[in-house]
Amino acid sequence: MMKKIIGFVAFSGIWITLILNPLHWRLTLMPLKKNTLNPKFYEYNLQILCLGIHIVIDDGNWEESIIK
């Protein structure tokens, strides 16, 4: 159980982006979606004008498939 929690903490992340060019500003909401290669990988994108937020929830399961 603890190994799974550490995997999620190690491979998940939040990116906050500031977009300075007004030509790239937009309103975008991409809902939480699964990745086809890894069923435990979720991704969420939100952009409101000059601020972009990208959230990834992952347990690092893809790393095992690369090693094999």
N, CA, C, O and CB atoms as a CASP TS submission, in Angstrom:
PFRMAT TS
TARGET T0000
AUTHOR 0000-0000-0000
METHOD Language model
MODEL 1
PARENT N/A
ATOM      1  N   MET     1       0.825  -1.195   0.000  1.00  0.00           N
ATOM      2  CA  MET     1       0.000   0.000   0.000  1.00  0.00           C
ATOM      3  C   MET     1       0.874   1.266   0.000  1.00  0.00           C
ATOM      4  O   MET     1       0.615   2.211  -0.746  1.00  0.00           O
ATOM      5  CB  MET     1      -0.942  -0.006   1.218  1.00  0.00           C
ATOM      6  N   MET     2       1.900   1.267   0.839  1.00  0.00           N
ATOM      7  CA  MET     2       2.776   2.437   0.921  1.00  0.00           C
ATOM      8  C   MET     2       3.553   2.625  -0.379  1.00  0.00           C
ATOM      9  O   MET     2       3.808   3.757  -0.789  1.00  0.00           O
ATOM     10  CB  MET     2       3.750   2.300   2.104  1.00  0.00           C
ATOM     11  N   LYS     3       3.931   1.522  -1.031  1.00  0.00           N
ATOM     12  CA  LYS     3       4.668   1.600  -2.300  1.00  0.00           C
ATOM     13  C   LYS     3       3.810   2.265  -3.379  1.00  0.00           C
ATOM     14  O   LYS     3       4.324   3.036  -4.188  1.00  0.00           O
ATOM     15  CB  LYS     3       5.108   0.187  -2.762  1.00  0.00           C
ATOM     16  N   LYS     4       2.503   1.970  -3.397  1.00  0.00           N
ATOM     17  CA  LYS     4       1.603   2.593  -4.369  1.00  0.00           C
ATOM     18  C   LYS     4       1.489   4.095  -4.120  1.00  0.00           C
ATOM     19  O   LYS     4       1.502   4.890  -5.060  1.00  0.00           O
ATOM     20  CB  LYS     4       0.212   1.940  -4.311  1.00  0.00           C
ATOM     21  N   ILE     5       1.377   4.474  -2.857  1.00  0.00           N
ATOM     22  CA  ILE     5       1.262   5.897  -2.513  1.00  0.00           C
ATOM     23  C   ILE     5       2.535   6.637  -2.916  1.00  0.00           C
ATOM     24  O   ILE     5       2.466   7.731  -3.476  1.00  0.00           O
ATOM     25  CB  ILE     5       0.991   6.076  -0.993  1.00  0.00           C
ATOM     26  N   ILE     6       3.693   6.046  -2.634  1.00  0.00           N
ATOM     27  CA  ILE     6       4.962   6.670  -3.016  1.00  0.00           C
ATOM     28  C   ILE     6       5.066   6.784  -4.533  1.00  0.00           C
ATOM     29  O   ILE     6       5.596   7.771  -5.044  1.00  0.00           O
ATOM     30  CB  ILE     6       6.152   5.865  -2.460  1.00  0.00           C
ATOM     31  N   GLY     7       4.559   5.768  -5.268  1.00  0.00           N
ATOM     32  CA  GLY     7       4.553   5.825  -6.734  1.00  0.00           C
ATOM     33  C   GLY     7       3.728   6.986  -7.253  1.00  0.00           C
ATOM     34  O   GLY     7       4.154   7.689  -8.169  1.00  0.00           O
ATOM     35  N   PHE     8       2.541   7.197  -6.673  1.00  0.00           N
ATOM     36  CA  PHE     8       1.701   8.318  -7.100  1.00  0.00           C
ATOM     37  C   PHE     8       2.359   9.653  -6.788  1.00  0.00           C
ATOM     38  O   PHE     8       2.297  10.575  -7.601  1.00  0.00           O
ATOM     39  CB  PHE     8       0.333   8.244  -6.429  1.00  0.00           C
ATOM     40  N   VAL     9       2.983   9.770  -5.631  1.00  0.00           N
ATOM     41  CA  VAL     9       3.648  11.026  -5.252  1.00  0.00           C
ATOM     42  C   VAL     9       4.847  11.292  -6.157  1.00  0.00           C
ATOM     43  O   VAL     9       5.080  12.434  -6.555  1.00  0.00           O
ATOM     44  CB  VAL     9       4.098  10.981  -3.774  1.00  0.00           C
ATOM     45  N   ALA    10       5.609  10.251  -6.484  1.00  0.00           N
ATOM     46  CA  ALA    10       6.830  10.428  -7.280  1.00  0.00           C
ATOM     47  C   ALA    10       6.549  10.763  -8.743  1.00  0.00           C
ATOM     48  O   ALA    10       7.322  11.496  -9.360  1.00  0.00           O
ATOM     49  CB  ALA    10       7.670   9.176  -7.208  1.00  0.00           C
ATOM     50  N   PHE    11       5.466  10.246  -9.306  1.00  0.00           N
ATOM     51  CA  PHE    11       5.238  10.401 -10.741  1.00  0.00           C
ATOM     52  C   PHE    11       4.095  11.351 -11.091  1.00  0.00           C
ATOM     53  O   PHE    11       3.835  11.574 -12.273  1.00  0.00           O
ATOM     54  CB  PHE    11       4.964   9.066 -11.343  1.00  0.00           C
ATOM     55  N   SER    12       3.422  11.904 -10.125  1.00  0.00           N
ATOM     56  CA  SER    12       2.336  12.854 -10.384  1.00  0.00           C
ATOM     57  C   SER    12       2.870  14.279 -10.284  1.00  0.00           C
ATOM     58  O   SER    12       3.942  14.511  -9.726  1.00  0.00           O
ATOM     59  CB  SER    12       1.160  12.641  -9.387  1.00  0.00           C
ATOM     60  N   GLY    13       2.122  15.221 -10.825  1.00  0.00           N
ATOM     61  CA  GLY    13       2.588  16.596 -10.742  1.00  0.00           C
ATOM     62  C   GLY    13       1.562  17.610 -11.203  1.00  0.00           C
ATOM     63  O   GLY    13       0.552  17.267 -11.817  1.00  0.00           O
ATOM     64  N   ILE    14       1.840  18.854 -10.896  1.00  0.00           N
ATOM     65  CA  ILE    14       1.008  19.998 -11.305  1.00  0.00           C
ATOM     66  C   ILE    14       1.926  21.028 -11.932  1.00  0.00           C
ATOM     67  O   ILE    14       2.935  21.415 -11.342  1.00  0.00           O
ATOM     68  CB  ILE    14       0.211  20.613 -10.088  1.00  0.00           C
ATOM     69  N   TRP    15       1.572  21.473 -13.138  1.00  0.00           N
ATOM     70  CA  TRP    15       2.315  22.522 -13.822  1.00  0.00           C
ATOM     71  C   TRP    15       1.408  23.735 -13.923  1.00  0.00           C
ATOM     72  O   TRP    15       0.255  23.620 -14.338  1.00  0.00           O
ATOM     73  CB  TRP    15       2.807  22.057 -15.235  1.00  0.00           C
ATOM     74  N   ILE    16       1.916  24.880 -13.551  1.00  0.00           N
ATOM     75  CA  ILE    16       1.191  26.140 -13.707  1.00  0.00           C
ATOM     76  C   ILE    16       2.012  26.987 -14.668  1.00  0.00           C
ATOM     77  O   ILE    16       3.190  27.256 -14.433  1.00  0.00           O
ATOM     78  CB  ILE    16       0.964  26.878 -12.315  1.00  0.00           C
ATOM     79  N   THR    17       1.373  27.400 -15.747  1.00  0.00           N
ATOM     80  CA  THR    17       2.060  28.110 -16.821  1.00  0.00           C
ATOM     81  C   THR    17       1.465  29.500 -16.989  1.00  0.00           C
ATOM     82  O   THR    17       0.245  29.665 -16.972  1.00  0.00           O
ATOM     83  CB  THR    17       1.972  27.323 -18.142  1.00  0.00           C
ATOM     84  N   LEU    18       2.318  30.487 -17.150  1.00  0.00           N
ATOM     85  CA  LEU    18       1.891  31.847 -17.452  1.00  0.00           C
ATOM     86  C   LEU    18       2.206  32.118 -18.921  1.00  0.00           C
ATOM     87  O   LEU    18       3.360  32.037 -19.341  1.00  0.00           O
ATOM     88  CB  LEU    18       2.595  32.893 -16.513  1.00  0.00           C
ATOM     89  N   ILE    19       1.177  32.437 -19.694  1.00  0.00           N
ATOM     90  CA  ILE    19       1.334  32.677 -21.130  1.00  0.00           C
ATOM     91  C   ILE    19       1.310  34.185 -21.357  1.00  0.00           C
ATOM     92  O   ILE    19       0.290  34.837 -21.131  1.00  0.00           O
ATOM     93  CB  ILE    19       0.206  31.956 -21.963  1.00  0.00           C
ATOM     94  N   LEU    20       2.418  34.726 -21.799  1.00  0.00           N
ATOM     95  CA  LEU    20       2.541  36.171 -21.942  1.00  0.00           C
ATOM     96  C   LEU    20       1.985  36.701 -23.261  1.00  0.00           C
ATOM     97  O   LEU    20       1.560  37.854 -23.327  1.00  0.00           O
ATOM     98  CB  LEU    20       3.979  36.564 -21.817  1.00  0.00           C
ATOM     99  N   ASN    21       1.981  35.893 -24.295  1.00  0.00           N
ATOM    100  CA  ASN    21       1.529  36.326 -25.610  1.00  0.00           C
ATOM    101  C   ASN    21      -0.001  36.257 -25.685  1.00  0.00           C
ATOM    102  O   ASN    21      -0.556  35.160 -25.627  1.00  0.00           O
ATOM    103  CB  ASN    21       2.172  35.457 -26.722  1.00  0.00           C
ATOM    104  N   PRO    22      -0.695  37.384 -25.810  1.00  0.00           N
ATOM    105  CA  PRO    22      -2.160  37.385 -25.849  1.00  0.00           C
ATOM    106  C   PRO    22      -2.747  36.613 -27.039  1.00  0.00           C
ATOM    107  O   PRO    22      -3.915  36.226 -27.004  1.00  0.00           O
ATOM    108  CB  PRO    22      -2.656  38.807 -25.886  1.00  0.00           C
ATOM    109  N   LEU    23      -1.959  36.389 -28.076  1.00  0.00           N
ATOM    110  CA  LEU    23      -2.460  35.622 -29.215  1.00  0.00           C
ATOM    111  C   LEU    23      -2.654  34.147 -28.873  1.00  0.00           C
ATOM    112  O   LEU    23      -3.355  33.436 -29.594  1.00  0.00           O
ATOM    113  CB  LEU    23      -1.508  35.756 -30.392  1.00  0.00           C
ATOM    114  N   HIS    24      -2.049  33.681 -27.794  1.00  0.00           N
ATOM    115  CA  HIS    24      -2.175  32.286 -27.369  1.00  0.00           C
ATOM    116  C   HIS    24      -3.134  32.107 -26.196  1.00  0.00           C
ATOM    117  O   HIS    24      -3.281  30.997 -25.686  1.00  0.00           O
ATOM    118  CB  HIS    24      -0.819  31.741 -26.996  1.00  0.00           C
ATOM    119  N   TRP    25      -3.783  33.176 -25.765  1.00  0.00           N
ATOM    120  CA  TRP    25      -4.741  33.081 -24.673  1.00  0.00           C
ATOM    121  C   TRP    25      -6.011  32.423 -25.178  1.00  0.00           C
ATOM    122  O   TRP    25      -6.438  32.667 -26.306  1.00  0.00           O
ATOM    123  CB  TRP    25      -5.045  34.473 -24.078  1.00  0.00           C
ATOM    124  N   ARG    26      -6.614  31.586 -24.343  1.00  0.00           N
ATOM    125  CA  ARG    26      -7.871  30.924 -24.715  1.00  0.00           C
ATOM    126  C   ARG    26      -8.549  30.384 -23.457  1.00  0.00           C
ATOM    127  O   ARG    26      -7.969  30.380 -22.371  1.00  0.00           O
ATOM    128  CB  ARG    26      -7.615  29.770 -25.742  1.00  0.00           C
ATOM    129  N   LEU    27      -9.749  29.943 -23.624  1.00  0.00           N
ATOM    130  CA  LEU    27     -10.484  29.253 -22.568  1.00  0.00           C
ATOM    131  C   LEU    27     -10.588  27.788 -22.976  1.00  0.00           C
ATOM    132  O   LEU    27     -11.306  27.461 -23.920  1.00  0.00           O
ATOM    133  CB  LEU    27     -11.911  29.891 -22.333  1.00  0.00           C
ATOM    134  N   THR    28      -9.891  26.918 -22.287  1.00  0.00           N
ATOM    135  CA  THR    28      -9.867  25.503 -22.622  1.00  0.00           C
ATOM    136  C   THR    28     -10.036  24.685 -21.353  1.00  0.00           C
ATOM    137  O   THR    28      -9.393  24.950 -20.338  1.00  0.00           O
ATOM    138  CB  THR    28      -8.556  25.127 -23.346  1.00  0.00           C
ATOM    139  N   LEU    29     -10.904  23.696 -21.422  1.00  0.00           N
ATOM    140  CA  LEU    29     -11.076  22.775 -20.319  1.00  0.00           C
ATOM    141  C   LEU    29     -11.079  21.359 -20.883  1.00  0.00           C
ATOM    142  O   LEU    29     -12.033  20.941 -21.539  1.00  0.00           O
ATOM    143  CB  LEU    29     -12.384  23.076 -19.528  1.00  0.00           C
ATOM    144  N   MET    30     -10.004  20.632 -20.620  1.00  0.00           N
ATOM    145  CA  MET    30      -9.948  19.225 -21.025  1.00  0.00           C
ATOM    146  C   MET    30     -10.199  18.401 -19.779  1.00  0.00           C
ATOM    147  O   MET    30      -9.422  18.471 -18.827  1.00  0.00           O
ATOM    148  CB  MET    30      -8.566  18.854 -21.696  1.00  0.00           C
ATOM    149  N   PRO    31     -11.265  17.624 -19.764  1.00  0.00           N
ATOM    150  CA  PRO    31     -11.598  16.870 -18.549  1.00  0.00           C
ATOM    151  C   PRO    31     -10.557  15.792 -18.240  1.00  0.00           C
ATOM    152  O   PRO    31      -9.708  15.456 -19.066  1.00  0.00           O
ATOM    153  CB  PRO    31     -12.979  16.226 -18.691  1.00  0.00           C
ATOM    154  N   LEU    32     -10.656  15.277 -17.038  1.00  0.00           N
ATOM    155  CA  LEU    32      -9.779  14.194 -16.613  1.00  0.00           C
ATOM    156  C   LEU    32      -9.939  13.036 -17.577  1.00  0.00           C
ATOM    157  O   LEU    32     -11.054  12.560 -17.789  1.00  0.00           O
ATOM    158  CB  LEU    32     -10.091  13.752 -15.158  1.00  0.00           C
ATOM    159  N   LYS    33      -8.844  12.574 -18.167  1.00  0.00           N
ATOM    160  CA  LYS    33      -8.925  11.489 -19.144  1.00  0.00           C
ATOM    161  C   LYS    33      -7.868  10.444 -18.857  1.00  0.00           C
ATOM    162  O   LYS    33      -6.812  10.736 -18.295  1.00  0.00           O
ATOM    163  CB  LYS    33      -8.766  12.026 -20.571  1.00  0.00           C
ATOM    164  N   LYS    34      -8.175   9.216 -19.256  1.00  0.00           N
ATOM    165  CA  LYS    34      -7.231   8.124 -19.086  1.00  0.00           C
ATOM    166  C   LYS    34      -6.321   8.032 -20.290  1.00  0.00           C
ATOM    167  O   LYS    34      -6.703   8.401 -21.401  1.00  0.00           O
ATOM    168  CB  LYS    34      -7.962   6.799 -18.867  1.00  0.00           C
ATOM    169  N   ASN    35      -5.135   7.547 -20.069  1.00  0.00           N
ATOM    170  CA  ASN    35      -4.190   7.290 -21.138  1.00  0.00           C
ATOM    171  C   ASN    35      -4.414   5.866 -21.637  1.00  0.00           C
ATOM    172  O   ASN    35      -4.652   4.965 -20.832  1.00  0.00           O
ATOM    173  CB  ASN    35      -2.720   7.501 -20.658  1.00  0.00           C
ATOM    174  N   THR    36      -4.343   5.649 -22.939  1.00  0.00           N
ATOM    175  CA  THR    36      -4.583   4.317 -23.486  1.00  0.00           C
ATOM    176  C   THR    36      -3.463   3.337 -23.161  1.00  0.00           C
ATOM    177  O   THR    36      -3.704   2.131 -23.114  1.00  0.00           O
ATOM    178  CB  THR    36      -4.761   4.402 -24.978  1.00  0.00           C
ATOM    179  N   LEU    37      -2.246   3.823 -22.936  1.00  0.00           N
ATOM    180  CA  LEU    37      -1.129   2.933 -22.634  1.00  0.00           C
ATOM    181  C   LEU    37      -1.082   2.512 -21.171  1.00  0.00           C
ATOM    182  O   LEU    37      -0.598   1.426 -20.854  1.00  0.00           O
ATOM    183  CB  LEU    37       0.164   3.599 -23.004  1.00  0.00           C
ATOM    184  N   ASN    38      -1.574   3.352 -20.289  1.00  0.00           N
ATOM    185  CA  ASN    38      -1.543   3.053 -18.858  1.00  0.00           C
ATOM    186  C   ASN    38      -2.887   3.440 -18.250  1.00  0.00           C
ATOM    187  O   ASN    38      -3.203   4.628 -18.186  1.00  0.00           O
ATOM    188  CB  ASN    38      -0.370   3.805 -18.146  1.00  0.00           C
ATOM    189  N   PRO    39      -3.685   2.474 -17.803  1.00  0.00           N
ATOM    190  CA  PRO    39      -5.009   2.789 -17.259  1.00  0.00           C
ATOM    191  C   PRO    39      -4.980   3.572 -15.949  1.00  0.00           C
ATOM    192  O   PRO    39      -6.010   4.107 -15.538  1.00  0.00           O
ATOM    193  CB  PRO    39      -5.770   1.525 -17.050  1.00  0.00           C
ATOM    194  N   LYS    40      -3.831   3.652 -15.285  1.00  0.00           N
ATOM    195  CA  LYS    40      -3.742   4.405 -14.035  1.00  0.00           C
ATOM    196  C   LYS    40      -3.129   5.789 -14.235  1.00  0.00           C
ATOM    197  O   LYS    40      -2.714   6.427 -13.267  1.00  0.00           O
ATOM    198  CB  LYS    40      -2.928   3.628 -13.020  1.00  0.00           C
ATOM    199  N   PHE    41      -3.069   6.254 -15.472  1.00  0.00           N
ATOM    200  CA  PHE    41      -2.521   7.574 -15.793  1.00  0.00           C
ATOM    201  C   PHE    41      -3.688   8.490 -16.149  1.00  0.00           C
ATOM    202  O   PHE    41      -4.430   8.217 -17.093  1.00  0.00           O
ATOM    203  CB  PHE    41      -1.477   7.497 -16.974  1.00  0.00           C
ATOM    204  N   TYR    42      -3.848   9.562 -15.404  1.00  0.00           N
ATOM    205  CA  TYR    42      -4.909  10.527 -15.663  1.00  0.00           C
ATOM    206  C   TYR    42      -4.288  11.886 -15.927  1.00  0.00           C
ATOM    207  O   TYR    42      -3.243  12.230 -15.376  1.00  0.00           O
ATOM    208  CB  TYR    42      -5.904  10.597 -14.477  1.00  0.00           C
ATOM    209  N   GLU    43      -4.957  12.655 -16.787  1.00  0.00           N
ATOM    210  CA  GLU    43      -4.433  13.959 -17.168  1.00  0.00           C
ATOM    211  C   GLU    43      -5.579  14.965 -17.225  1.00  0.00           C
ATOM    212  O   GLU    43      -6.672  14.642 -17.691  1.00  0.00           O
ATOM    213  CB  GLU    43      -3.695  13.883 -18.531  1.00  0.00           C
ATOM    214  N   TYR    44      -5.328  16.179 -16.752  1.00  0.00           N
ATOM    215  CA  TYR    44      -6.331  17.238 -16.718  1.00  0.00           C
ATOM    216  C   TYR    44      -5.668  18.538 -17.138  1.00  0.00           C
ATOM    217  O   TYR    44      -4.608  18.898 -16.625  1.00  0.00           O
ATOM    218  CB  TYR    44      -6.974  17.369 -15.302  1.00  0.00           C
ATOM    219  N   ASN    45      -6.296  19.241 -18.076  1.00  0.00           N
ATOM    220  CA  ASN    45      -5.770  20.528 -18.550  1.00  0.00           C
ATOM    221  C   ASN    45      -6.825  21.607 -18.409  1.00  0.00           C
ATOM    222  O   ASN    45      -8.000  21.384 -18.701  1.00  0.00           O
ATOM    223  CB  ASN    45      -5.305  20.427 -20.017  1.00  0.00           C
ATOM    224  N   LEU    46      -6.405  22.763 -17.966  1.00  0.00           N
ATOM    225  CA  LEU    46      -7.289  23.923 -17.861  1.00  0.00           C
ATOM    226  C   LEU    46      -6.484  25.153 -18.241  1.00  0.00           C
ATOM    227  O   LEU    46      -5.396  25.381 -17.712  1.00  0.00           O
ATOM    228  CB  LEU    46      -7.893  24.065 -16.418  1.00  0.00           C
ATOM    229  N   GLN    47      -7.020  25.942 -19.157  1.00  0.00           N
ATOM    230  CA  GLN    47      -6.368  27.206 -19.503  1.00  0.00           C
ATOM    231  C   GLN    47      -7.413  28.297 -19.504  1.00  0.00           C
ATOM    232  O   GLN    47      -8.427  28.210 -20.197  1.00  0.00           O
ATOM    233  CB  GLN    47      -5.650  27.124 -20.884  1.00  0.00           C
ATOM    234  N   ILE    48      -7.153  29.328 -18.717  1.00  0.00           N
ATOM    235  CA  ILE    48      -8.024  30.503 -18.649  1.00  0.00           C
ATOM    236  C   ILE    48      -7.167  31.708 -19.005  1.00  0.00           C
ATOM    237  O   ILE    48      -6.364  32.186 -18.203  1.00  0.00           O
ATOM    238  CB  ILE    48      -8.691  30.666 -17.220  1.00  0.00           C
ATOM    239  N   LEU    49      -7.360  32.181 -20.217  1.00  0.00           N
ATOM    240  CA  LEU    49      -6.611  33.299 -20.759  1.00  0.00           C
ATOM    241  C   LEU    49      -5.104  33.094 -20.587  1.00  0.00           C
ATOM    242  O   LEU    49      -4.526  32.261 -21.285  1.00  0.00           O
ATOM    243  CB  LEU    49      -7.048  34.596 -20.088  1.00  0.00           C
ATOM    244  N   CYS    50      -4.460  33.816 -19.693  1.00  0.00           N
ATOM    245  CA  CYS    50      -2.996  33.755 -19.598  1.00  0.00           C
ATOM    246  C   CYS    50      -2.485  32.729 -18.591  1.00  0.00           C
ATOM    247  O   CYS    50      -1.275  32.628 -18.388  1.00  0.00           O
ATOM    248  CB  CYS    50      -2.462  35.106 -19.230  1.00  0.00           C
ATOM    249  N   LEU    51      -3.367  31.969 -17.961  1.00  0.00           N
ATOM    250  CA  LEU    51      -2.963  31.002 -16.951  1.00  0.00           C
ATOM    251  C   LEU    51      -3.332  29.588 -17.384  1.00  0.00           C
ATOM    252  O   LEU    51      -4.493  29.306 -17.677  1.00  0.00           O
ATOM    253  CB  LEU    51      -3.609  31.332 -15.602  1.00  0.00           C
ATOM    254  N   GLY    52      -2.349  28.711 -17.421  1.00  0.00           N
ATOM    255  CA  GLY    52      -2.588  27.317 -17.776  1.00  0.00           C
ATOM    256  C   GLY    52      -2.245  26.397 -16.610  1.00  0.00           C
ATOM    257  O   GLY    52      -1.221  26.577 -15.952  1.00  0.00           O
ATOM    258  N   ILE    53      -3.105  25.412 -16.357  1.00  0.00           N
ATOM    259  CA  ILE    53      -2.880  24.443 -15.289  1.00  0.00           C
ATOM    260  C   ILE    53      -2.961  23.053 -15.895  1.00  0.00           C
ATOM    261  O   ILE    53      -3.936  22.717 -16.567  1.00  0.00           O
ATOM    262  CB  ILE    53      -3.916  24.615 -14.128  1.00  0.00           C
ATOM    263  N   HIS    54      -1.939  22.252 -15.659  1.00  0.00           N
ATOM    264  CA  HIS    54      -1.848  20.891 -16.190  1.00  0.00           C
ATOM    265  C   HIS    54      -1.599  19.969 -14.998  1.00  0.00           C
ATOM    266  O   HIS    54      -0.605  20.119 -14.287  1.00  0.00           O
ATOM    267  CB  HIS    54      -0.701  20.756 -17.284  1.00  0.00           C
ATOM    268  N   ILE    55      -2.507  19.016 -14.782  1.00  0.00           N
ATOM    269  CA  ILE    55      -2.397  18.089 -13.658  1.00  0.00           C
ATOM    270  C   ILE    55      -2.246  16.680 -14.197  1.00  0.00           C
ATOM    271  O   ILE    55      -3.014  16.261 -15.063  1.00  0.00           O
ATOM    272  CB  ILE    55      -3.632  18.191 -12.719  1.00  0.00           C
ATOM    273  N   VAL    56      -1.263  15.943 -13.694  1.00  0.00           N
ATOM    274  CA  VAL    56      -1.041  14.552 -14.079  1.00  0.00           C
ATOM    275  C   VAL    56      -1.058  13.704 -12.816  1.00  0.00           C
ATOM    276  O   VAL    56      -0.380  14.008 -11.834  1.00  0.00           O
ATOM    277  CB  VAL    56       0.307  14.381 -14.858  1.00  0.00           C
ATOM    278  N   ILE    57      -1.848  12.630 -12.861  1.00  0.00           N
ATOM    279  CA  ILE    57      -1.891  11.663 -11.770  1.00  0.00           C
ATOM    280  C   ILE    57      -1.417  10.339 -12.348  1.00  0.00           C
ATOM    281  O   ILE    57      -2.056   9.786 -13.243  1.00  0.00           O
ATOM    282  CB  ILE    57      -3.339  11.543 -11.138  1.00  0.00           C
ATOM    283  N   ASP    58      -0.300   9.829 -11.841  1.00  0.00           N
ATOM    284  CA  ASP    58       0.323   8.634 -12.401  1.00  0.00           C
ATOM    285  C   ASP    58       0.992   7.848 -11.285  1.00  0.00           C
ATOM    286  O   ASP    58       1.503   8.429 -10.328  1.00  0.00           O
ATOM    287  CB  ASP    58       1.349   9.004 -13.503  1.00  0.00           C
ATOM    288  N   ASP    59       0.987   6.521 -11.410  1.00  0.00           N
ATOM    289  CA  ASP    59       1.622   5.682 -10.397  1.00  0.00           C
ATOM    290  C   ASP    59       2.969   5.132 -10.838  1.00  0.00           C
ATOM    291  O   ASP    59       3.582   4.365 -10.095  1.00  0.00           O
ATOM    292  CB  ASP    59       0.713   4.545 -10.039  1.00  0.00           C
ATOM    293  N   GLY    60       3.449   5.495 -12.018  1.00  0.00           N
ATOM    294  CA  GLY    60       4.741   5.025 -12.499  1.00  0.00           C
ATOM    295  C   GLY    60       4.702   3.636 -13.091  1.00  0.00           C
ATOM    296  O   GLY    60       5.753   3.030 -13.304  1.00  0.00           O
ATOM    297  N   ASN    61       3.514   3.111 -13.362  1.00  0.00           N
ATOM    298  CA  ASN    61       3.357   1.768 -13.911  1.00  0.00           C
ATOM    299  C   ASN    61       4.008   1.635 -15.286  1.00  0.00           C
ATOM    300  O   ASN    61       4.434   0.542 -15.658  1.00  0.00           O
ATOM    301  CB  ASN    61       1.882   1.411 -14.000  1.00  0.00           C
ATOM    302  N   TRP    62       4.091   2.714 -16.037  1.00  0.00           N
ATOM    303  CA  TRP    62       4.706   2.687 -17.370  1.00  0.00           C
ATOM    304  C   TRP    62       6.188   2.339 -17.279  1.00  0.00           C
ATOM    305  O   TRP    62       6.749   1.764 -18.212  1.00  0.00           O
ATOM    306  CB  TRP    62       4.526   4.043 -18.076  1.00  0.00           C
ATOM    307  N   GLU    63       6.827   2.685 -16.159  1.00  0.00           N
ATOM    308  CA  GLU    63       8.248   2.415 -15.990  1.00  0.00           C
ATOM    309  C   GLU    63       8.520   0.906 -16.006  1.00  0.00           C
ATOM    310  O   GLU    63       9.544   0.476 -16.538  1.00  0.00           O
ATOM    311  CB  GLU    63       8.757   3.037 -14.678  1.00  0.00           C
ATOM    312  N   GLU    64       7.632   0.109 -15.440  1.00  0.00           N
ATOM    313  CA  GLU    64       7.789  -1.350 -15.449  1.00  0.00           C
ATOM    314  C   GLU    64       7.692  -1.918 -16.849  1.00  0.00           C
ATOM    315  O   GLU    64       8.407  -2.861 -17.185  1.00  0.00           O
ATOM    316  CB  GLU    64       6.742  -2.001 -14.562  1.00  0.00           C
ATOM    317  N   SER    65       6.809  -1.352 -17.680  1.00  0.00           N
ATOM    318  CA  SER    65       6.651  -1.873 -19.046  1.00  0.00           C
ATOM    319  C   SER    65       7.856  -1.516 -19.919  1.00  0.00           C
ATOM    320  O   SER    65       8.156  -2.247 -20.863  1.00  0.00           O
ATOM    321  CB  SER    65       5.360  -1.321 -19.683  1.00  0.00           C
ATOM    322  N   ILE    66       8.553  -0.415 -19.631  1.00  0.00           N
ATOM    323  CA  ILE    66       9.736  -0.049 -20.396  1.00  0.00           C
ATOM    324  C   ILE    66      10.898  -0.989 -20.060  1.00  0.00           C
ATOM    325  O   ILE    66      11.666  -1.390 -20.935  1.00  0.00           O
ATOM    326  CB  ILE    66      10.128   1.417 -20.117  1.00  0.00           C
ATOM    327  N   ILE    67      11.008  -1.332 -18.770  1.00  0.00           N
ATOM    328  CA  ILE    67      12.113  -2.182 -18.330  1.00  0.00           C
ATOM    329  C   ILE    67      11.967  -3.598 -18.887  1.00  0.00           C
ATOM    330  O   ILE    67      12.972  -4.226 -19.221  1.00  0.00           O
ATOM    331  CB  ILE    67      12.181  -2.221 -16.794  1.00  0.00           C
ATOM    332  N   LYS    68      10.748  -4.114 -18.994  1.00  0.00           N
ATOM    333  CA  LYS    68      10.521  -5.483 -19.477  1.00  0.00           C
ATOM    334  C   LYS    68      10.817  -5.662 -20.897  1.00  0.00           C
ATOM    335  O   LYS    68      10.668  -6.763 -21.425  1.00  0.00           O
ATOM    336  CB  LYS    68       9.148  -5.892 -19.245  1.00  0.00           C
TER
END
